Amino acid sequence: MISDALIRIAALCVVLAGAETLHGIARTTLVIPRIGKERAVRLSALTGTVLAFAICWLLVPSIGLQSQGAHLMLGVGLAVFMAGFDIVIGRWLMRKAWAKIWPDFNPGTGNFLLFGLLGLCIIPLLVWYGHRL
């Protein structure tokens, strides 16, 4: 039973990472040319959070977690995974310097990625409450 839940959590991580990668590509190719980078980056924090919520709405219930704490821990785990994924993609695929990666997590530089990650921490809990209604 535990291994089944871990496989489902790993699948959720992969689906979120793939969706957010496509989301970033769409932002870069479709949105930035129309509204500019600064506004597109801010908007993408909101749309990325909505996308993550939709994915979690579909996939989190099948994991079979039963408590608030378990859902909160899942959210924290997802946020840590996505932050790590963002760092790995930036550093090793896009070959960004560390000095270019860290500002993505700093709201003071106009990037709201940190807020999206904080939202991801509570999304599984919100999904759990939503499915219980």
Secondary structure, 3 states (H helix, E strand, C coil): CHHHHHHHHHHHHHHHHHHHHHHHHHHHHHHHHHHCHHHHHHHHHHHHHHHHHHHHHHHCHHHCCCCHHHHHHHHHHHHHHHHHHHHHHHHHHCCCCHHHHHHHHCHHHCCCHHHHHHHHHHHHHHHHHHHHC
